[in-house]
């Protein structure tokens, strides 16, 4: 159906009109009002759905812009390779802490980015793949439970973040880090609740979270007594019950309570 032909849309079937609307995401209010006047309920419903989709697109785009202000301000200062850094897994009783660094492409926005904890597993996986496909550069690193026990969780997290930054190619010229600082000569900005303020940090949180969750699912096959596939190493009732019955396994953090009681 050609655009000019839509002026006579009453001559077309509901199916043709739906196909036309699916191919035109930009919203035209005048055309929308004309569709609402069509006596066919199917056309009216299609028009309302078209408007809901258009409103949702606007909302998502606006959310992205408001969470890219820090990046935009620093682009204007001359920085070009701005990396967001975040981690996943500081609190669990088992498994590694995972850190990710991401340099987003300002010419290729990824809509839907937000703190990974605010997303469903399905949304995280979709964004995980989109980030890897569209980012200028990304890197994922981790520190094992044994390394956490040796140097403590805070230092292990900083080390994982530093490693992720060092592995970026191209390298970053500015770092936006969620609530932490690391040892580096690259300028850095520490942002409290950064994954809720910066798209770059949100992207890093998604890469770290999905990577760690997948690792814990793999570990659950090797150590099936703790429910790692569902609790991801956090101290749920199922996990604590497994500790009491079977003791700690090799990926437990022996320096964490109550794991120390079940070695």
DRENSE-717152 format. One line per 4 residues: number of its first residue (from 1); their letters; for each residue y, x, z of C-alpha. Coordinates in steps of 0.25 Angstrom, whole numbers, plus 2048, in hexadecimal, padded with zeros to 3 digits. Layout:
<recs>
NUM> a> Y,X,Z ~ ... $
</recs>
This chain:
<recs>
1> xxxx> 800,800,800 ~ 80D,806,7FC ~ 81A,806,805 ~ 822,7FE,7FC $
5> xxxx> 817,7F4,7FB ~ 817,7F1,80A ~ 824,7E9,807 ~ 81A,7DF,802 $
9> xxxx> 810,7E1,80D ~ 80D,7D2,80F ~ 806,7D4,802 ~ 7FC,7DE,808 $
13> xxxx> 7F0,7DC,811 ~ 7F0,7DF,820 ~ 7E7,7EA,81D ~ 7F0,7F1,813 $
17> xxxx> 7FC,7EF,81D ~ 7F4,7F6,828 ~ 7F1,801,81F ~ 7FF,803,81B $
21> xxxx> 804,803,82A ~ 7F9,80D,82D ~ 7FF,817,823 ~ 80D,815,828 $
25> xxxx> 810,81A,836 ~ 81F,81A,835 ~ 824,80C,83A ~ 82D,803,832 $
29> xxxx> 832,7F8,83B ~ 837,7EF,82F ~ 82A,7F0,829 ~ 823,7ED,837 $
33> xxxx> 82B,7E1,838 ~ 827,7DC,82B ~ 819,7DE,82E ~ 81A,7D6,83B $
37> xxxx> 820,7CA,832 ~ 813,7CA,82A ~ 80B,7BD,82E ~ 7FE,7C5,82E $
41> xxxx> 7FA,7C9,83C ~ 7F2,7D5,837 ~ 7FF,7DA,831 ~ 807,7D8,83E $
45> xxxx> 7FD,7DF,846 ~ 7FC,7EB,83D ~ 80B,7EC,83D ~ 80B,7EC,84D $
49> xxxx> 800,7F6,84D ~ 809,7FF,843 ~ 815,7FE,84D ~ 80C,801,859 $
53> xxxx> 807,80E,851 ~ 815,812,84D ~ 81A,810,85B ~ 80F,818,861 $
57> xxxx> 812,823,857 ~ 821,823,85B ~ 81D,824,869 ~ 813,830,867 $
61> xxxx> 81E,837,85F ~ 828,835,869 ~ 81F,83A,874 ~ 81C,847,86C $
65> xxxx> 82B,849,86A ~ 82F,847,879 ~ 823,851,87D ~ 828,85C,873 $
69> xxxx> 836,85D,878 ~ 833,86B,87F ~ 82C,870,873 ~ 838,86C,86A $
73> xxxx> 842,872,874 ~ 83B,87F,873 ~ 839,87F,864 ~ 849,87E,863 $
77> xxxx> 849,88A,86C ~ 842,892,861 ~ 833,891,867 ~ 829,88E,85C $
81> xxxx> 81B,88F,862 ~ 81C,887,86F ~ 80E,886,876 ~ 80A,87B,880 $
85> xxxx> 800,880,88A ~ 7F8,878,894 ~ 7EB,878,89B ~ 7DF,86F,89F $
89> xxxx> 7D6,870,8AB ~ 7DD,876,8B7 ~ 7D8,86C,8C0 ~ 7C9,86A,8BD $
93> xxxx> 7BE,870,8C6 ~ 7B6,876,8BA ~ 7B9,87B,8AC ~ 7C4,884,8A6 $
97> xxxx> 7D3,882,8A5 ~ 7D7,881,897 ~ 7E5,884,891 ~ 7EB,881,884 $
101> xxxx> 7F7,885,87C ~ 7FD,87E,870 ~ 808,880,866 ~ 80B,873,860 $
105> xxxx> 811,872,852 ~ 81F,86C,853 ~ 81D,867,844 ~ 810,860,847 $
109> xxxx> 811,857,854 ~ 804,852,85B ~ 807,844,860 ~ 800,83F,86C $
113> xxxx> 801,84C,874 ~ 802,84B,883 ~ 7FC,850,890 ~ 7ED,850,88E $
117> xxxx> 7EA,849,89A ~ 7F2,83D,895 ~ 7E9,83C,888 ~ 7DB,836,886 $
121> xxxx> 7D0,840,882 ~ 7D0,83A,874 ~ 7DF,83C,873 ~ 7DE,84A,879 $
125> xxxx> 7D3,84E,86F ~ 7DB,848,863 ~ 7E7,850,867 ~ 7DF,85D,86A $
129> xxxx> 7DA,85D,85C ~ 7E8,85A,856 ~ 7EF,865,85F ~ 7E5,86F,85A $
133> xxxx> 7E7,86B,84B ~ 7F6,86A,84C ~ 7FB,875,856 ~ 801,882,851 $
137> xxxx> 7F8,889,85C ~ 7F0,885,867 ~ 7E7,88D,871 ~ 7DD,889,87C $
141> xxxx> 7D8,892,887 ~ 7D1,890,895 ~ 7CD,897,8A2 ~ 7BF,894,8A7 $
145> xxxx> 7BB,88F,8B5 ~ 7B8,89D,8B9 ~ 7C5,8A3,8B4 ~ 7CC,898,8BC $
149> xxxx> 7C4,89C,8C9 ~ 7C8,8AA,8C7 ~ 7D7,8A8,8C5 ~ 7DA,89A,8CA $
153> xxxx> 7DD,88E,8C1 ~ 7EC,890,8C0 ~ 7EB,89E,8BA ~ 7DF,89A,8B2 $
157> xxxx> 7E8,88F,8AB ~ 7F3,899,8A9 ~ 7E9,8A3,8A3 ~ 7E3,898,899 $
161> xxxx> 7F1,894,895 ~ 7F5,8A2,892 ~ 7E9,8A4,88A ~ 7EB,898,882 $
165> xxxx> 7FA,89D,87F ~ 7F5,8AA,87B ~ 7EB,8A5,871 ~ 7F5,89C,869 $
169> xxxx> 7F7,8A0,85B ~ 803,8A0,857 ~ 808,8A4,865 ~ 811,89B,86D $
173> xxxx> 820,89F,86F ~ 822,895,87B ~ 818,88F,884 ~ 819,881,88B $
177> xxxx> 80F,881,897 ~ 80B,875,89F ~ 80F,878,8AE ~ 80C,887,8AD $
181> xxxx> 810,895,8A8 ~ 808,8A0,8A3 ~ 809,8AF,8A1 ~ 80F,8B1,893 $
185> xxxx> 81B,8B7,88C ~ 81D,8AA,884 ~ 828,8A1,889 ~ 822,896,891 $
189> xxxx> 827,888,897 ~ 81F,882,8A3 ~ 81F,873,8A2 ~ 81B,86A,8AD $
193> xxxx> 813,85F,8A8 ~ 814,866,89A ~ 809,85E,894 ~ 811,852,896 $
197> xxxx> 81E,858,891 ~ 81A,861,885 ~ 811,85E,879 ~ 80D,86C,878 $
201> xxxx> 808,86C,886 ~ 801,85F,884 ~ 7FA,864,878 ~ 7F5,870,880 $
205> xxxx> 7F0,867,88B ~ 7E8,85F,881 ~ 7E2,86C,87B ~ 7DE,871,889 $
209> xxxx> 7D9,863,88E ~ 7D0,860,883 ~ 7CB,86E,882 ~ 7C7,86E,891 $
213> xxxx> 7C1,860,891 ~ 7B8,864,885 ~ 7B4,871,88D ~ 7B0,869,899 $
217> xxxx> 7A8,85F,891 ~ 7A0,86B,88C ~ 79F,871,89A ~ 799,863,89E $
221> xxxx> 78D,865,895 ~ 78A,873,89C ~ 78D,86E,8AA ~ 78A,85F,8AA $
225> xxxx> 78A,85C,8B9 ~ 79A,85B,8BB ~ 79F,851,8B0 ~ 7A8,85B,8A9 $
229> xxxx> 7A7,853,89D ~ 7AF,848,8A4 ~ 7B7,84F,8AF ~ 7BA,85C,8A8 $
233> xxxx> 7B8,863,8B5 ~ 7C1,85B,8BE ~ 7BC,858,8CC ~ 7B7,84A,8C9 $
237> xxxx> 7AC,843,8D2 ~ 7A1,846,8C7 ~ 7A6,855,8C7 ~ 7A6,857,8D6 $
241> xxxx> 798,850,8D7 ~ 793,85A,8CD ~ 798,865,8D5 ~ 792,860,8E1 $
245> xxxx> 784,85F,8DB ~ 784,86B,8D1 ~ 78E,874,8D7 ~ 799,87B,8CE $
249> xxxx> 795,87F,8C0 ~ 79B,88C,8B8 ~ 7A7,885,8B3 ~ 7AC,880,8C1 $
253> xxxx> 7B8,886,8C7 ~ 7B2,88C,8D3 ~ 7C0,88F,8DA ~ 7C3,880,8D9 $
257> xxxx> 7C0,876,8E4 ~ 7B7,86F,8E6 ~ 7AF,878,8DC ~ 7AF,883,8E6 $
261> xxx> 7A6,87A,8EF ~ 79B,879,8E5 ~ 798,887,8E0 $
</recs>
